[in-house]
Every structure is written in C-alpha cells, then in structure tokens.
Amino acid sequence: MVLDLDSTAARLDLPFLFDLAKGNSGWRITIHNQDEAIAVDSIAIKGDSIRVRMPFFDSEFLGTIQDSGHFSGSWYNHYKGSDYAIPFTASLGDSPRFSQAAAPASTNISGDWEVHFLDRSESEPAIGIFQIDNSRVKGSFATETGDLRFLDGITVRDSLFLSTFNGSQAFLFRAAIRNDSMLGEFRSGHRWKQRWYGVRNPSFALANDETLTRLDPAKPVAFTFPDTEGKLHALTDAKYRGKPVVVEIMGTWCPNCMDQSRMLGELYNKYHKDGLEAVALSFERYPDTAQALAAIRHFKQRLGISYDLLYAGLAKSDSVEHKLPFISKLKSYPTTLLIDKDGTVRHIYTGIYGPGTGERYVRFKERLENAIVELLREPAAG
C-alpha cells in the first residue's frame, strides 16, 4: 500500500507492506512495520467497496476494488477531523517496501546517532537508532517524550528512506547521508513537515526521563475518576492503601501509551499476587463522553488489561494540570508514577523507550520492574 502524502502537489509516497487473507471468520489483514505485525480483523467487502477499520485507533480505509490485484481510496484519521483524508493505492504482489532500487549506503549507518528535529529556532533532541543489513534498515528515533516506534526502510547509496504506519501514525523519513552526518525531512501525514539532522555520536544521551516531570509539593497526590461503568475510584480507596501503586497517565489514541499499557499489563499480572496495584488515567480526544468510554472499553478488552482503567476527561493542553494539579506540567503521554506503600511518589517516568528501540526497551522495562520489586520488598506502611 502507498499513501500519497502530498496529493495537492507532486506525489510523495509513504509505502508499507501488508498481507490479506480470508479464513473461516472472514478477511484479515496483517500490516508489517519492521518487527511489528498489526492484525486487522474489521474488514467489510460489499460489491466493489472495501472498508478496513484499524483495531486500536479511530481510523479507517474506504476504497474501491478495481480488479483482483488492486484497490484504492482514502485513509481517514478521525482524530484529526472529518476532512482529514489521504489517498491510497494497494497492489497485490511480493514487492519491496520502497520502489527505489535499494543499494548499500556509502557509509555504514548502523548504531546510534545524535539527532535534532528542527522547529524554527528550536530543536528537539533525539537518538537515531539504526540497524542495517546490506541495504535494509530497521530503526527508530527515541525522544525525551517517547519513541517513533517501528521504522522500516532502505538505503540507496547516499540516501535513507524509512516509513511506518500503525493506524494513528503515518511517518515518512528521508535523508541524505554525508559520511558521518545526515540531513533529512520528517513527514507525518499530509500536514506536518519538519527538517532534521543527525551526526554519528554513540555517546549522546537524552535527559534523564525521571527528572522531566515534576510534582507540586504544595498539592496532595490524589485523584478520583470513574471507570467505564460510572463507578468512582480514588487513590485513597482501600484496594490501593498500603500497597505500591503504578499510576499510568495515558490515552487510548496514543501509540506509545499502547506500548506502555502492554508492558504494565505484563508486570501487573506478574506482581499483583505480591501486592502490586495499578491504575490508568485515560485522557481521551472525544468531546462526547459516551464515545470516550467506548474507546476505553475497546482498548481495555483488546489489550486484555486487568488493572483499573479510568476516564479522566478530555485530552487538552491544560487537562492534566486541572485534573491532576499535583503535576506541575505534563510533558508526555504516557507518564508513569510509582507510588510506595506510604503513598509517596518515588519514581516518575516521562514517555517510554518502546519496543521499536530494541535494547533500550529491554533496559527501560528492567528499570521499571526493578523499581516495582524494590517497593514490594519494603516494609508495610505505618
């Protein structure tokens, strides 16, 4: 499949690969981004029309089948408004992700790069993480607010091409490779364009993710929010008192939050028997409460989440400051708080190093798990 990100001017193709198969339960699509496989099972075909609903995020493909090997139409991302549509074409066949003729880069780009995304006079630091096999590239960008997930692509001598599509994010990266530097462009959908540059620097580090989000010492760490059935839950409830509690600030629209929720689900299932509790506070993008609650129910069921998932309200720029005044300013979804048995916040993790970052994801998970184990081993409150 190819999304045309710039249909108002020259074509700008964002490609990705998928499998389409029909089984006893109907049609199924599997979208491939590097090591990620996204199973899509909400597919309706009627006559020459096809509709594909993404499993986690509020987006869909509406298209027309031309013949047994082609269909085309538009991808709609409903989070971004009713007019947000990007044309696509899909073609049958075992073809490479990018149509350009892949060729080994003039420089081996494997390893970590110091990267800066430029926005007028400011820049956002990141770590470019690349693994190259001949001309095939797997990678990601880790930023101080989360990573850009699973990127897949190629080199063509002195050029780099990477893309990903997961139903929420449609990312395309292009760069010119100049020895130990890169000059690139980042495209997200058809409305976002940003320049970036990178230099080879394996020792470059981002700010400590436990120092980026601060608490207001004058405000108590407390909240009360409803679950999807309308029952109120508070941090002072008996089920949380005297136990280590992981509080996840997230939204069902956020791909990095999905990664964090999967990780937290694994750790909660492993340590709940030892006394660990967890609760997620979901800030949603739907003004309609019923629609927001339906999204939370779907997210919880789809991921098999067994800890509490509460509705915290509409995700706006100042929502967290109003609903959770003990947080001075939220920098990222997700943000994760670890609270000890005495009710003291001991760790705050801003963002996540997700599975697309490879070893960094492993280390991040180990760090979170070790902190949980430490809190569980401490004497009971009081």
Secondary structure as GFF3:
##gff-version 3
##sequence-region A 1 382
A	DSSP	beta_strand	2	4	.	.	.	ID=ss1
A	DSSP	beta_strand	13	15	.	.	.	ID=ss2
A	DSSP	beta_strand	17	23	.	.	.	ID=ss3
A	DSSP	beta_strand	26	33	.	.	.	ID=ss4
A	DSSP	beta_strand	36	40	.	.	.	ID=ss5
A	DSSP	beta_strand	42	46	.	.	.	ID=ss6
A	DSSP	beta_strand	49	53	.	.	.	ID=ss7
A	DSSP	beta_strand	59	67	.	.	.	ID=ss8
A	DSSP	beta_strand	70	77	.	.	.	ID=ss9
A	DSSP	three_ten_helix	78	80	.	.	.	ID=ss10
A	DSSP	beta_strand	85	91	.	.	.	ID=ss11
A	DSSP	beta_strand	111	119	.	.	.	ID=ss12
A	DSSP	beta_strand	122	133	.	.	.	ID=ss13
A	DSSP	beta_strand	136	143	.	.	.	ID=ss14
A	DSSP	beta_strand	146	147	.	.	.	ID=ss15
A	DSSP	beta_strand	151	156	.	.	.	ID=ss16
A	DSSP	beta_strand	159	165	.	.	.	ID=ss17
A	DSSP	beta_strand	170	178	.	.	.	ID=ss18
A	DSSP	beta_strand	181	188	.	.	.	ID=ss19
A	DSSP	beta_strand	192	200	.	.	.	ID=ss20
A	DSSP	beta_strand	224	226	.	.	.	ID=ss21
A	DSSP	beta_strand	232	234	.	.	.	ID=ss22
A	DSSP	beta_strand	245	250	.	.	.	ID=ss23
A	DSSP	alpha_helix	255	271	.	.	.	ID=ss24
A	DSSP	three_ten_helix	272	274	.	.	.	ID=ss25
A	DSSP	beta_strand	277	284	.	.	.	ID=ss26
A	DSSP	alpha_helix	289	303	.	.	.	ID=ss27
A	DSSP	beta_strand	308	314	.	.	.	ID=ss28
A	DSSP	alpha_helix	319	323	.	.	.	ID=ss29
A	DSSP	beta_strand	335	339	.	.	.	ID=ss30
A	DSSP	beta_strand	345	350	.	.	.	ID=ss31
A	DSSP	three_ten_helix	355	357	.	.	.	ID=ss32
A	DSSP	alpha_helix	359	377	.	.	.	ID=ss33
###
